[in-house]
Amino acid sequence: MAGNRVLTNKTVLQFGIENGLGVAPTSGNWKILEPNEVSAYGAVIEKVARRPIGIRRGRRKGSVVNLTSGVEFSEDLTIDGVTNFLEGFMFAEAANTNFEVSGFKMNRAALAVNASGYDLAGATTFTTIAGGGGAGGYGENLVSKSIFENVTTEQAFSLFFAKGYAIAANNGLKAITSAMANGGLEVPVTGLTAEASPPTNASLHMAGVRVFNNGANAIALSVADTPAVGQRTLTQVGTITGFSWILLGFRAGSWIHIGSADANGSPQNAFASNAVYGYARVVSATATVLTIEKLDSKITGGAQAPSSGNVDILHGAFCRDLSVTATGIDTLSLERSYQFEETYPGLSGSANEFEYANGNFASTLTLSLPLNALGGLEWAFVGTTSEAITSMRHGGSPAPANALGPLRTAAFGTASDIVRLNVSANFVSAVADVCFKDLSISIDNGVTPENCLGVLGGSFVNLGPFLVNLEGQMLFSDKKIVQAIRDNLTVSLDAILKNDDGSIIIDVPSATVTDGTREFPIDATVLTNVTLETITDPTLNYDLSISVIYGTPTVRP
């Protein structure tokens, strides 16, 4: 039997950020996805048959009464997988995503490389350094290039992370070496090799700050439990011209990493000859003092006074749920819709056919960490409509035909890539007693379409409450697990994952615990099932945050 067919392995799923609900993207780029399974795509047509009273028992032809549309797929847990839809699922702008100088959300080519720096000339006029400028529903706040021009021999040098360039020397963590050159149209970095036409998905992100400690003008780490139990401070000593934790984008609730990765993935540019390094959450930021908590087990010992050598403080995109009225800088509520394209090769002989699903809002996400496996992501989007399959591919700028390929594709393994999975002391007394057998985090935005008479498909999309549940199975190592349920205690949880592409930090500052049922497997450890239901933290004002940091060590001595 001869005929046409479409092989699943030849299909291509990609997406773009719409310029309004159901409006084709006109800003940013299209991007190719890497699904393991596509469980739902496009339109479902609902029909109602006629059934009048009469002698005929058969069904009579009815009419189309509704169209529902959506996209559902699963993929491995990667940094690209998380960041592609992070803001859409949080319905909030991520602080510091405007640090994306080039990449997916920028409707521009990858930055060329000169021997003296990354070339911004073709990117923008650069009265500002990056961002979407509000176009395409991004709602990005822009970063002033003056941050990069306050560079002297004293020391606050911004860090960038480059990824995807064909020449190895142009990738990795880079420190700006002088004030922005060529009228502010070049990010000056030494040690680069000219690359006029890099791969289209090459990207450049701000990654933190490097301070050249010289004793007089430097960064110092305070003694433990200062200013409060479990906290420490990173304090500017002397005068570092142009330096400000606030202007550099450090925000309360976001996560940082003291030190960075060297060429072998080991810690460098930290304290105490790189023995004191690691992750921490920001409590507060002033121009000169950064107060941190939830300290990594590697941030130990006494105060670290300024000394010779560099200190790198890494940070990146920080996204958390916000109130629907939030309008501040890096605290902007947004409603982002996506358009998906599915390519069907060979559907019409040798020609490709295309199907577009429009007006998609992020509905549910499940992030799973199974035992001894790869982490996974399961996405579900609710849309307004889907177009009929066509041989006419969408054009415009950006065009689906020019979609960027995936970039940060290293999958997180649940045995080797989890730095820590920690709960508060009122839940389990000792960190050593925290043993999860599996954990899943589900986000439900309660998205539903809004229909109107005379319109086939949704006219609008409604948003429900932001519900986050964490379900897992733990070793029954502490009676506090059950007592926390009985006493209705507020507990917290954070999970830190790292690989060669960077780190993802998942932070639940406040939650209540339910379930608590035990299982008694023979010849094994007693298990307890727990569900954490997040609540809005009274201090940080969010239920869930996710931070992404580039350039972190993969080797932890």
Secondary structure, 3 states (H helix, E strand, C coil): CCCCCCCHHHCEEEEEECCECCECCCCCCCEECCCCEEEEEEEEEEEEEECCCCCCCCCEEEEEEEEEEEEEEEEECCHHHHHHCHHHHHCECCECHHHEEECCCCCCCCCCEECCEEECCCCCCCCECCCCCCHHHCCCCCCECHHHHCCCCCCEEEEEEEECCCCHHHCEEEECCCCCEHHHCEEECCCCCCECCCCCCCEEEEEEEEEEEECCCEEEECCCCCCCCCCEEEEEECCCCCCCCCCCCCCCCCEEEECEECCCCCEECCECCCCECEEEEEEEECCCEEEEECCCCCCCCCCECCCEEEEEEECCEEEECCCCCCEECCEEECCCCEEEEEEEEEEECCEEEEEEEEEEEEEEEEEEECCCCECEEEEEEEECEECCCECCCCCCCCCHHHCECCCCCCCCECCCCEEEEEECCCCCCCHHHCCEEEEEEEEECCCEEECCCCCCCCCEEECCCCEEEEEEEEECCCCHHHHHHHCCCCEEEEEEEEECCEEEEEEEEEEEEEEEEEECCCCCCCEEEEEEEECCCCCCCCCCEEEEECCCCCCCC
